[in-house]
């Protein structure tokens, strides 16, 4: 669990409603902005595959961060 706290620090701060909404907004904005930028860069033929993989990893990071935020908020994990 300590390793997850290092990779997802905002998710484990979601103990009240304000910090929960803040964590959700942060992860959604990360996903939207990086998705837009990486989507544009993925159209470049030579490095498009690499940016597609990076975009998928960023999307996965945001999804796991949102799931952890919800689990911390409903006190399933601490």
PyMOL Python script that loads the backbone (N, CA, C, O; Angstrom):
from pymol import cmd

cmd.read_pdbstr("""\
ATOM      1  N   UNK A   1       0.824  -1.191   0.000  1.00  0.00           N
ATOM      2  CA  UNK A   1       0.000   0.000   0.000  1.00  0.00           C
ATOM      3  C   UNK A   1       0.872   1.260   0.000  1.00  0.00           C
ATOM      4  O   UNK A   1       0.488   2.280  -0.573  1.00  0.00           O
ATOM      5  N   UNK A   2       2.030   1.192   0.633  1.00  0.00           N
ATOM      6  CA  UNK A   2       2.923   2.356   0.668  1.00  0.00           C
ATOM      7  C   UNK A   2       3.419   2.701  -0.733  1.00  0.00           C
ATOM      8  O   UNK A   2       3.624   3.871  -1.058  1.00  0.00           O
ATOM      9  N   UNK A   3       3.609   1.683  -1.552  1.00  0.00           N
ATOM     10  CA  UNK A   3       4.064   1.932  -2.918  1.00  0.00           C
ATOM     11  C   UNK A   3       2.987   2.664  -3.719  1.00  0.00           C
ATOM     12  O   UNK A   3       3.297   3.549  -4.517  1.00  0.00           O
ATOM     13  N   UNK A   4       1.728   2.295  -3.504  1.00  0.00           N
ATOM     14  CA  UNK A   4       0.634   2.986  -4.189  1.00  0.00           C
ATOM     15  C   UNK A   4       0.533   4.436  -3.742  1.00  0.00           C
ATOM     16  O   UNK A   4       0.203   5.311  -4.542  1.00  0.00           O
ATOM     17  N   UNK A   5       0.813   4.696  -2.472  1.00  0.00           N
ATOM     18  CA  UNK A   5       0.754   6.076  -1.970  1.00  0.00           C
ATOM     19  C   UNK A   5       1.812   6.955  -2.626  1.00  0.00           C
ATOM     20  O   UNK A   5       1.612   8.161  -2.775  1.00  0.00           O
ATOM     21  N   UNK A   6       2.943   6.357  -3.022  1.00  0.00           N
ATOM     22  CA  UNK A   6       3.979   7.134  -3.703  1.00  0.00           C
ATOM     23  C   UNK A   6       3.567   7.481  -5.128  1.00  0.00           C
ATOM     24  O   UNK A   6       3.846   8.581  -5.606  1.00  0.00           O
ATOM     25  N   UNK A   7       2.905   6.547  -5.808  1.00  0.00           N
ATOM     26  CA  UNK A   7       2.521   6.774  -7.198  1.00  0.00           C
ATOM     27  C   UNK A   7       1.230   7.575  -7.338  1.00  0.00           C
ATOM     28  O   UNK A   7       1.050   8.280  -8.332  1.00  0.00           O
ATOM     29  N   UNK A   8       0.331   7.480  -6.363  1.00  0.00           N
ATOM     30  CA  UNK A   8      -0.965   8.158  -6.418  1.00  0.00           C
ATOM     31  C   UNK A   8      -1.188   8.977  -5.144  1.00  0.00           C
ATOM     32  O   UNK A   8      -2.062   8.634  -4.348  1.00  0.00           O
ATOM     33  N   UNK A   9      -0.417  10.056  -4.933  1.00  0.00           N
ATOM     34  CA  UNK A   9      -0.552  10.805  -3.676  1.00  0.00           C
ATOM     35  C   UNK A   9      -1.896  11.509  -3.527  1.00  0.00           C
ATOM     36  O   UNK A   9      -2.401  11.626  -2.411  1.00  0.00           O
ATOM     37  N   UNK A  10      -2.480  11.975  -4.612  1.00  0.00           N
ATOM     38  CA  UNK A  10      -3.765  12.678  -4.518  1.00  0.00           C
ATOM     39  C   UNK A  10      -4.904  11.747  -4.189  1.00  0.00           C
ATOM     40  O   UNK A  10      -5.876  12.161  -3.556  1.00  0.00           O
ATOM     41  N   UNK A  11      -4.810  10.513  -4.598  1.00  0.00           N
ATOM     42  CA  UNK A  11      -5.896   9.562  -4.356  1.00  0.00           C
ATOM     43  C   UNK A  11      -6.052   9.272  -2.864  1.00  0.00           C
ATOM     44  O   UNK A  11      -7.169   9.068  -2.389  1.00  0.00           O
ATOM     45  N   UNK A  12      -4.963   9.253  -2.134  1.00  0.00           N
ATOM     46  CA  UNK A  12      -5.034   8.917  -0.717  1.00  0.00           C
ATOM     47  C   UNK A  12      -5.337  10.129   0.162  1.00  0.00           C
ATOM     48  O   UNK A  12      -5.422   9.993   1.383  1.00  0.00           O
ATOM     49  N   UNK A  13      -5.499  11.296  -0.429  1.00  0.00           N
ATOM     50  CA  UNK A  13      -5.910  12.487   0.315  1.00  0.00           C
ATOM     51  C   UNK A  13      -7.414  12.702   0.240  1.00  0.00           C
ATOM     52  O   UNK A  13      -7.929  13.655   0.825  1.00  0.00           O
ATOM     53  N   UNK A  14      -8.122  11.839  -0.467  1.00  0.00           N
ATOM     54  CA  UNK A  14      -9.559  12.018  -0.706  1.00  0.00           C
ATOM     55  C   UNK A  14     -10.379  11.480   0.462  1.00  0.00           C
ATOM     56  O   UNK A  14     -11.105  10.496   0.316  1.00  0.00           O
ATOM     57  N   UNK A  15     -10.261  12.125   1.618  1.00  0.00           N
ATOM     58  CA  UNK A  15     -10.982  11.654   2.801  1.00  0.00           C
ATOM     59  C   UNK A  15     -12.298  12.396   3.024  1.00  0.00           C
ATOM     60  O   UNK A  15     -13.237  11.824   3.577  1.00  0.00           O
ATOM     61  N   UNK A  16     -12.382  13.642   2.611  1.00  0.00           N
ATOM     62  CA  UNK A  16     -13.649  14.370   2.709  1.00  0.00           C
ATOM     63  C   UNK A  16     -14.120  14.743   1.297  1.00  0.00           C
ATOM     64  O   UNK A  16     -13.413  14.500   0.319  1.00  0.00           O
ATOM     65  N   UNK A  17     -15.292  15.321   1.197  1.00  0.00           N
ATOM     66  CA  UNK A  17     -15.902  15.567  -0.112  1.00  0.00           C
ATOM     67  C   UNK A  17     -15.084  16.546  -0.955  1.00  0.00           C
ATOM     68  O   UNK A  17     -14.941  16.355  -2.163  1.00  0.00           O
ATOM     69  N   UNK A  18     -14.551  17.586  -0.329  1.00  0.00           N
ATOM     70  CA  UNK A  18     -13.791  18.589  -1.073  1.00  0.00           C
ATOM     71  C   UNK A  18     -12.517  17.987  -1.668  1.00  0.00           C
ATOM     72  O   UNK A  18     -12.223  18.202  -2.844  1.00  0.00           O
ATOM     73  N   UNK A  19     -11.770  17.245  -0.876  1.00  0.00           N
ATOM     74  CA  UNK A  19     -10.540  16.643  -1.394  1.00  0.00           C
ATOM     75  C   UNK A  19     -10.836  15.520  -2.385  1.00  0.00           C
ATOM     76  O   UNK A  19     -10.043  15.263  -3.290  1.00  0.00           O
ATOM     77  N   UNK A  20     -11.981  14.850  -2.214  1.00  0.00           N
ATOM     78  CA  UNK A  20     -12.390  13.806  -3.159  1.00  0.00           C
ATOM     79  C   UNK A  20     -12.677  14.408  -4.531  1.00  0.00           C
ATOM     80  O   UNK A  20     -12.214  13.892  -5.548  1.00  0.00           O
ATOM     81  N   UNK A  21     -13.440  15.495  -4.558  1.00  0.00           N
ATOM     82  CA  UNK A  21     -13.758  16.151  -5.828  1.00  0.00           C
ATOM     83  C   UNK A  21     -12.495  16.742  -6.451  1.00  0.00           C
ATOM     84  O   UNK A  21     -12.329  16.700  -7.670  1.00  0.00           O
ATOM     85  N   UNK A  22     -11.608  17.290  -5.627  1.00  0.00           N
ATOM     86  CA  UNK A  22     -10.345  17.823  -6.128  1.00  0.00           C
ATOM     87  C   UNK A  22      -9.514  16.729  -6.786  1.00  0.00           C
ATOM     88  O   UNK A  22      -8.964  16.931  -7.868  1.00  0.00           O
ATOM     89  N   UNK A  23      -9.420  15.569  -6.137  1.00  0.00           N
ATOM     90  CA  UNK A  23      -8.659  14.455  -6.705  1.00  0.00           C
ATOM     91  C   UNK A  23      -9.272  13.993  -8.020  1.00  0.00           C
ATOM     92  O   UNK A  23      -8.550  13.710  -8.976  1.00  0.00           O
ATOM     93  N   UNK A  24     -10.598  13.915  -8.075  1.00  0.00           N
ATOM     94  CA  UNK A  24     -11.257  13.500  -9.317  1.00  0.00           C
ATOM     95  C   UNK A  24     -10.997  14.493 -10.438  1.00  0.00           C
ATOM     96  O   UNK A  24     -10.721  14.099 -11.571  1.00  0.00           O
ATOM     97  N   UNK A  25     -11.087  15.782 -10.124  1.00  0.00           N
ATOM     98  CA  UNK A  25     -10.852  16.812 -11.144  1.00  0.00           C
ATOM     99  C   UNK A  25      -9.413  16.751 -11.641  1.00  0.00           C
ATOM    100  O   UNK A  25      -9.166  16.889 -12.839  1.00  0.00           O
ATOM    101  N   UNK A  26      -8.465  16.547 -10.735  1.00  0.00           N
ATOM    102  CA  UNK A  26      -7.056  16.463 -11.133  1.00  0.00           C
ATOM    103  C   UNK A  26      -6.838  15.298 -12.087  1.00  0.00           C
ATOM    104  O   UNK A  26      -6.202  15.459 -13.129  1.00  0.00           O
ATOM    105  N   UNK A  27      -7.363  14.125 -11.739  1.00  0.00           N
ATOM    106  CA  UNK A  27      -7.151  12.960 -12.600  1.00  0.00           C
ATOM    107  C   UNK A  27      -7.874  13.092 -13.934  1.00  0.00           C
ATOM    108  O   UNK A  27      -7.356  12.643 -14.956  1.00  0.00           O
ATOM    109  N   UNK A  28      -9.041  13.690 -13.947  1.00  0.00           N
ATOM    110  CA  UNK A  28      -9.761  13.881 -15.213  1.00  0.00           C
ATOM    111  C   UNK A  28      -9.036  14.899 -16.088  1.00  0.00           C
ATOM    112  O   UNK A  28      -8.927  14.707 -17.299  1.00  0.00           O
ATOM    113  N   UNK A  29      -8.538  15.983 -15.486  1.00  0.00           N
ATOM    114  CA  UNK A  29      -7.800  16.978 -16.269  1.00  0.00           C
ATOM    115  C   UNK A  29      -6.497  16.413 -16.818  1.00  0.00           C
ATOM    116  O   UNK A  29      -6.127  16.701 -17.956  1.00  0.00           O
ATOM    117  N   UNK A  30      -5.796  15.607 -16.014  1.00  0.00           N
ATOM    118  CA  UNK A  30      -4.581  14.953 -16.505  1.00  0.00           C
ATOM    119  C   UNK A  30      -4.907  14.114 -17.729  1.00  0.00           C
ATOM    120  O   UNK A  30      -4.195  14.157 -18.732  1.00  0.00           O
ATOM    121  N   UNK A  31      -5.979  13.358 -17.638  1.00  0.00           N
ATOM    122  CA  UNK A  31      -6.352  12.477 -18.741  1.00  0.00           C
ATOM    123  C   UNK A  31      -6.763  13.266 -19.979  1.00  0.00           C
ATOM    124  O   UNK A  31      -6.381  12.904 -21.092  1.00  0.00           O
ATOM    125  N   UNK A  32      -7.526  14.324 -19.807  1.00  0.00           N
ATOM    126  CA  UNK A  32      -7.992  15.110 -20.955  1.00  0.00           C
ATOM    127  C   UNK A  32      -6.834  15.832 -21.640  1.00  0.00           C
ATOM    128  O   UNK A  32      -6.694  15.761 -22.861  1.00  0.00           O
ATOM    129  N   UNK A  33      -6.012  16.520 -20.865  1.00  0.00           N
ATOM    130  CA  UNK A  33      -4.918  17.299 -21.452  1.00  0.00           C
ATOM    131  C   UNK A  33      -3.890  16.383 -22.110  1.00  0.00           C
ATOM    132  O   UNK A  33      -3.489  16.614 -23.251  1.00  0.00           O
ATOM    133  N   UNK A  34      -3.469  15.354 -21.400  1.00  0.00           N
ATOM    134  CA  UNK A  34      -2.486  14.438 -21.982  1.00  0.00           C
ATOM    135  C   UNK A  34      -3.076  13.677 -23.160  1.00  0.00           C
ATOM    136  O   UNK A  34      -2.377  13.417 -24.139  1.00  0.00           O
ATOM    137  N   UNK A  35      -4.329  13.324 -23.080  1.00  0.00           N
ATOM    138  CA  UNK A  35      -4.971  12.643 -24.198  1.00  0.00           C
ATOM    139  C   UNK A  35      -5.019  13.506 -25.437  1.00  0.00           C
ATOM    140  O   UNK A  35      -4.807  13.015 -26.546  1.00  0.00           O
ATOM    141  N   UNK A  36      -5.295  14.790 -25.261  1.00  0.00           N
ATOM    142  CA  UNK A  36      -5.333  15.709 -26.400  1.00  0.00           C
ATOM    143  C   UNK A  36      -3.945  15.883 -27.013  1.00  0.00           C
ATOM    144  O   UNK A  36      -3.782  15.783 -28.229  1.00  0.00           O
ATOM    145  N   UNK A  37      -2.950  16.143 -26.171  1.00  0.00           N
ATOM    146  CA  UNK A  37      -1.587  16.361 -26.670  1.00  0.00           C
ATOM    147  C   UNK A  37      -1.035  15.091 -27.306  1.00  0.00           C
ATOM    148  O   UNK A  37      -0.466  15.133 -28.397  1.00  0.00           O
ATOM    149  N   UNK A  38      -1.200  13.982 -26.633  1.00  0.00           N
ATOM    150  CA  UNK A  38      -0.676  12.722 -27.162  1.00  0.00           C
ATOM    151  C   UNK A  38      -1.459  12.296 -28.399  1.00  0.00           C
ATOM    152  O   UNK A  38      -0.898  11.675 -29.301  1.00  0.00           O
ATOM    153  N   UNK A  39      -2.740  12.620 -28.451  1.00  0.00           N
ATOM    154  CA  UNK A  39      -3.525  12.332 -29.645  1.00  0.00           C
ATOM    155  C   UNK A  39      -3.006  13.074 -30.864  1.00  0.00           C
ATOM    156  O   UNK A  39      -2.994  12.534 -31.970  1.00  0.00           O
ATOM    157  N   UNK A  40      -2.580  14.305 -30.661  1.00  0.00           N
ATOM    158  CA  UNK A  40      -1.987  15.059 -31.770  1.00  0.00           C
ATOM    159  C   UNK A  40      -0.626  14.495 -32.166  1.00  0.00           C
ATOM    160  O   UNK A  40      -0.313  14.382 -33.351  1.00  0.00           O
ATOM    161  N   UNK A  41       0.179  14.143 -31.169  1.00  0.00           N
ATOM    162  CA  UNK A  41       1.510  13.617 -31.460  1.00  0.00           C
ATOM    163  C   UNK A  41       1.465  12.200 -32.018  1.00  0.00           C
ATOM    164  O   UNK A  41       2.403  11.778 -32.695  1.00  0.00           O
ATOM    165  N   UNK A  42       0.405  11.467 -31.750  1.00  0.00           N
ATOM    166  CA  UNK A  42       0.298  10.094 -32.244  1.00  0.00           C
ATOM    167  C   UNK A  42       0.088  10.052 -33.748  1.00  0.00           C
ATOM    168  O   UNK A  42       0.258   8.998 -34.362  1.00  0.00           O
ATOM    169  N   UNK A  43      -0.275  11.168 -34.349  1.00  0.00           N
ATOM    170  CA  UNK A  43      -0.478  11.213 -35.798  1.00  0.00           C
ATOM    171  C   UNK A  43       0.840  11.296 -36.566  1.00  0.00           C
ATOM    172  O   UNK A  43       0.860  11.123 -37.785  1.00  0.00           O
ATOM    173  N   UNK A  44       1.937  11.559 -35.860  1.00  0.00           N
ATOM    174  CA  UNK A  44       3.253  11.589 -36.503  1.00  0.00           C
ATOM    175  C   UNK A  44       3.648  10.143 -36.808  1.00  0.00           C
ATOM    176  O   UNK A  44       3.663   9.306 -35.906  1.00  0.00           O
ATOM    177  N   UNK A  45       3.966   9.844 -38.056  1.00  0.00           N
ATOM    178  CA  UNK A  45       4.151   8.444 -38.448  1.00  0.00           C
ATOM    179  C   UNK A  45       5.251   7.687 -37.701  1.00  0.00           C
ATOM    180  O   UNK A  45       5.040   6.539 -37.309  1.00  0.00           O
ATOM    181  N   UNK A  46       6.398   8.291 -37.501  1.00  0.00           N
ATOM    182  CA  UNK A  46       7.516   7.543 -36.934  1.00  0.00           C
ATOM    183  C   UNK A  46       7.376   7.278 -35.439  1.00  0.00           C
ATOM    184  O   UNK A  46       7.732   6.201 -34.960  1.00  0.00           O
ATOM    185  N   UNK A  47       6.866   8.241 -34.715  1.00  0.00           N
ATOM    186  CA  UNK A  47       6.777   8.066 -33.266  1.00  0.00           C
ATOM    187  C   UNK A  47       5.345   7.905 -32.779  1.00  0.00           C
ATOM    188  O   UNK A  47       5.083   7.967 -31.577  1.00  0.00           O
ATOM    189  N   UNK A  48       4.433   7.702 -33.695  1.00  0.00           N
ATOM    190  CA  UNK A  48       3.021   7.570 -33.337  1.00  0.00           C
ATOM    191  C   UNK A  48       2.737   6.385 -32.445  1.00  0.00           C
ATOM    192  O   UNK A  48       1.912   6.480 -31.537  1.00  0.00           O
ATOM    193  N   UNK A  49       3.408   5.265 -32.685  1.00  0.00           N
ATOM    194  CA  UNK A  49       3.180   4.061 -31.874  1.00  0.00           C
ATOM    195  C   UNK A  49       3.620   4.300 -30.439  1.00  0.00           C
ATOM    196  O   UNK A  49       2.935   3.893 -29.500  1.00  0.00           O
ATOM    197  N   UNK A  50       4.752   4.953 -30.267  1.00  0.00           N
ATOM    198  CA  UNK A  50       5.259   5.223 -28.913  1.00  0.00           C
ATOM    199  C   UNK A  50       4.298   6.137 -28.167  1.00  0.00           C
ATOM    200  O   UNK A  50       3.989   5.892 -27.001  1.00  0.00           O
ATOM    201  N   UNK A  51       3.825   7.186 -28.827  1.00  0.00           N
ATOM    202  CA  UNK A  51       2.895   8.098 -28.167  1.00  0.00           C
ATOM    203  C   UNK A  51       1.540   7.448 -27.918  1.00  0.00           C
ATOM    204  O   UNK A  51       0.854   7.806 -26.960  1.00  0.00           O
ATOM    205  N   UNK A  52       1.149   6.516 -28.751  1.00  0.00           N
ATOM    206  CA  UNK A  52      -0.090   5.772 -28.496  1.00  0.00           C
ATOM    207  C   UNK A  52       0.034   4.940 -27.228  1.00  0.00           C
ATOM    208  O   UNK A  52      -0.900   4.870 -26.428  1.00  0.00           O
ATOM    209  N   UNK A  53       1.184   4.314 -27.047  1.00  0.00           N
ATOM    210  CA  UNK A  53       1.423   3.520 -25.836  1.00  0.00           C
ATOM    211  C   UNK A  53       1.469   4.423 -24.609  1.00  0.00           C
ATOM    212  O   UNK A  53       0.888   4.096 -23.574  1.00  0.00           O
ATOM    213  N   UNK A  54       2.155   5.556 -24.721  1.00  0.00           N
ATOM    214  CA  UNK A  54       2.226   6.504 -23.603  1.00  0.00           C
ATOM    215  C   UNK A  54       0.836   7.028 -23.263  1.00  0.00           C
ATOM    216  O   UNK A  54       0.500   7.176 -22.088  1.00  0.00           O
ATOM    217  N   UNK A  55       0.037   7.305 -24.266  1.00  0.00           N
ATOM    218  CA  UNK A  55      -1.335   7.768 -24.031  1.00  0.00           C
ATOM    219  C   UNK A  55      -2.168   6.735 -23.310  1.00  0.00           C
ATOM    220  O   UNK A  55      -2.960   7.075 -22.431  1.00  0.00           O
ATOM    221  N   UNK A  56      -1.997   5.479 -23.670  1.00  0.00           N
ATOM    222  CA  UNK A  56      -2.721   4.407 -22.984  1.00  0.00           C
ATOM    223  C   UNK A  56      -2.289   4.298 -21.527  1.00  0.00           C
ATOM    224  O   UNK A  56      -3.119   4.084 -20.643  1.00  0.00           O
ATOM    225  N   UNK A  57      -0.997   4.444 -21.277  1.00  0.00           N
ATOM    226  CA  UNK A  57      -0.499   4.372 -19.900  1.00  0.00           C
ATOM    227  C   UNK A  57      -0.997   5.547 -19.057  1.00  0.00           C
ATOM    228  O   UNK A  57      -1.320   5.371 -17.882  1.00  0.00           O
ATOM    229  N   UNK A  58      -1.060   6.731 -19.641  1.00  0.00           N
ATOM    230  CA  UNK A  58      -1.584   7.892 -18.915  1.00  0.00           C
ATOM    231  C   UNK A  58      -3.063   7.693 -18.603  1.00  0.00           C
ATOM    232  O   UNK A  58      -3.516   8.020 -17.506  1.00  0.00           O
ATOM    233  N   UNK A  59      -3.807   7.164 -19.553  1.00  0.00           N
ATOM    234  CA  UNK A  59      -5.219   6.868 -19.316  1.00  0.00           C
ATOM    235  C   UNK A  59      -5.410   5.833 -18.221  1.00  0.00           C
ATOM    236  O   UNK A  59      -6.318   5.949 -17.399  1.00  0.00           O
ATOM    237  N   UNK A  60      -4.552   4.821 -18.212  1.00  0.00           N
ATOM    238  CA  UNK A  60      -4.609   3.799 -17.168  1.00  0.00           C
ATOM    239  C   UNK A  60      -4.260   4.390 -15.807  1.00  0.00           C
ATOM    240  O   UNK A  60      -4.885   4.046 -14.803  1.00  0.00           O
ATOM    241  N   UNK A  61      -3.261   5.282 -15.764  1.00  0.00           N
ATOM    242  CA  UNK A  61      -2.889   5.951 -14.519  1.00  0.00           C
ATOM    243  C   UNK A  61      -4.059   6.764 -13.966  1.00  0.00           C
ATOM    244  O   UNK A  61      -4.337   6.724 -12.768  1.00  0.00           O
ATOM    245  N   UNK A  62      -4.734   7.493 -14.834  1.00  0.00           N
ATOM    246  CA  UNK A  62      -5.873   8.301 -14.396  1.00  0.00           C
ATOM    247  C   UNK A  62      -7.010   7.416 -13.905  1.00  0.00           C
ATOM    248  O   UNK A  62      -7.652   7.735 -12.905  1.00  0.00           O
ATOM    249  N   UNK A  63      -7.264   6.318 -14.590  1.00  0.00           N
ATOM    250  CA  UNK A  63      -8.331   5.404 -14.179  1.00  0.00           C
ATOM    251  C   UNK A  63      -8.043   4.792 -12.813  1.00  0.00           C
ATOM    252  O   UNK A  63      -8.929   4.732 -11.960  1.00  0.00           O
ATOM    253  N   UNK A  64      -6.818   4.339 -12.602  1.00  0.00           N
ATOM    254  CA  UNK A  64      -6.456   3.761 -11.303  1.00  0.00           C
ATOM    255  C   UNK A  64      -6.516   4.824 -10.215  1.00  0.00           C
ATOM    256  O   UNK A  64      -6.947   4.535  -9.099  1.00  0.00           O
ATOM    257  N   UNK A  65      -6.092   6.047 -10.516  1.00  0.00           N
ATOM    258  CA  UNK A  65      -6.178   7.135  -9.543  1.00  0.00           C
ATOM    259  C   UNK A  65      -7.608   7.437  -9.144  1.00  0.00           C
ATOM    260  O   UNK A  65      -7.884   7.681  -7.969  1.00  0.00           O
ATOM    261  N   UNK A  66      -8.524   7.424 -10.103  1.00  0.00           N
ATOM    262  CA  UNK A  66      -9.937   7.664  -9.798  1.00  0.00           C
ATOM    263  C   UNK A  66     -10.500   6.530  -8.957  1.00  0.00           C
ATOM    264  O   UNK A  66     -11.230   6.774  -7.997  1.00  0.00           O
ATOM    265  N   UNK A  67     -10.169   5.296  -9.306  1.00  0.00           N
ATOM    266  CA  UNK A  67     -10.659   4.145  -8.532  1.00  0.00           C
ATOM    267  C   UNK A  67     -10.132   4.192  -7.106  1.00  0.00           C
ATOM    268  O   UNK A  67     -10.886   3.952  -6.163  1.00  0.00           O
ATOM    269  N   UNK A  68      -8.846   4.499  -6.933  1.00  0.00           N
ATOM    270  CA  UNK A  68      -8.289   4.600  -5.584  1.00  0.00           C
ATOM    271  C   UNK A  68      -8.926   5.744  -4.803  1.00  0.00           C
ATOM    272  O   UNK A  68      -9.163   5.609  -3.602  1.00  0.00           O
ATOM    273  N   UNK A  69      -9.205   6.862  -5.458  1.00  0.00           N
ATOM    274  CA  UNK A  69      -9.863   7.984  -4.781  1.00  0.00           C
ATOM    275  C   UNK A  69     -11.236   7.582  -4.261  1.00  0.00           C
ATOM    276  O   UNK A  69     -11.603   7.917  -3.135  1.00  0.00           O
ATOM    277  N   UNK A  70     -11.986   6.870  -5.077  1.00  0.00           N
ATOM    278  CA  UNK A  70     -13.314   6.419  -4.657  1.00  0.00           C
ATOM    279  C   UNK A  70     -13.197   5.441  -3.494  1.00  0.00           C
ATOM    280  O   UNK A  70     -13.961   5.531  -2.533  1.00  0.00           O
ATOM    281  N   UNK A  71     -12.251   4.510  -3.568  1.00  0.00           N
ATOM    282  CA  UNK A  71     -12.095   3.523  -2.494  1.00  0.00           C
ATOM    283  C   UNK A  71     -11.650   4.167  -1.186  1.00  0.00           C
ATOM    284  O   UNK A  71     -12.080   3.746  -0.113  1.00  0.00           O
ATOM    285  N   UNK A  72     -10.797   5.177  -1.265  1.00  0.00           N
ATOM    286  CA  UNK A  72     -10.385   5.886  -0.047  1.00  0.00           C
ATOM    287  C   UNK A  72     -11.548   6.702   0.498  1.00  0.00           C
ATOM    288  O   UNK A  72     -11.737   6.775   1.712  1.00  0.00           O
ATOM    289  N   UNK A  73     -12.329   7.316  -0.383  1.00  0.00           N
ATOM    290  CA  UNK A  73     -13.447   8.147   0.059  1.00  0.00           C
ATOM    291  C   UNK A  73     -14.513   7.322   0.776  1.00  0.00           C
ATOM    292  O   UNK A  73     -15.064   7.773   1.781  1.00  0.00           O
ATOM    293  N   UNK A  74     -14.809   6.135   0.283  1.00  0.00           N
ATOM    294  CA  UNK A  74     -15.819   5.295   0.935  1.00  0.00           C
ATOM    295  C   UNK A  74     -15.205   4.422   2.034  1.00  0.00           C
ATOM    296  O   UNK A  74     -15.875   3.564   2.608  1.00  0.00           O
ATOM    297  N   UNK A  75     -13.914   4.657   2.318  1.00  0.00           N
ATOM    298  CA  UNK A  75     -13.182   4.023   3.414  1.00  0.00           C
ATOM    299  C   UNK A  75     -13.067   2.506   3.274  1.00  0.00           C
ATOM    300  O   UNK A  75     -13.137   1.778   4.264  1.00  0.00           O
ATOM    301  N   UNK A  76     -12.892   2.040   2.045  1.00  0.00           N
ATOM    302  CA  UNK A  76     -12.611   0.626   1.814  1.00  0.00           C
ATOM    303  C   UNK A  76     -11.130   0.362   2.059  1.00  0.00           C
ATOM    304  O   UNK A  76     -10.764  -0.672   2.618  1.00  0.00           O
ATOM    305  N   UNK A  77     -10.274   1.304   1.639  1.00  0.00           N
ATOM    306  CA  UNK A  77      -8.847   1.225   1.927  1.00  0.00           C
ATOM    307  C   UNK A  77      -8.429   2.496   2.652  1.00  0.00           C
ATOM    308  O   UNK A  77      -9.102   3.524   2.569  1.00  0.00           O
ATOM    309  N   UNK A  78      -7.314   2.411   3.360  1.00  0.00           N
ATOM    310  CA  UNK A  78      -6.832   3.563   4.139  1.00  0.00           C
ATOM    311  C   UNK A  78      -5.514   4.041   3.616  1.00  0.00           C
ATOM    312  O   UNK A  78      -4.952   5.001   4.143  1.00  0.00           O
TER     313      UNK A  78
END
""", "prot")
cmd.dss("prot")
cmd.show_as("cartoon", "prot")
cmd.util.cbc("prot")
cmd.orient("prot")
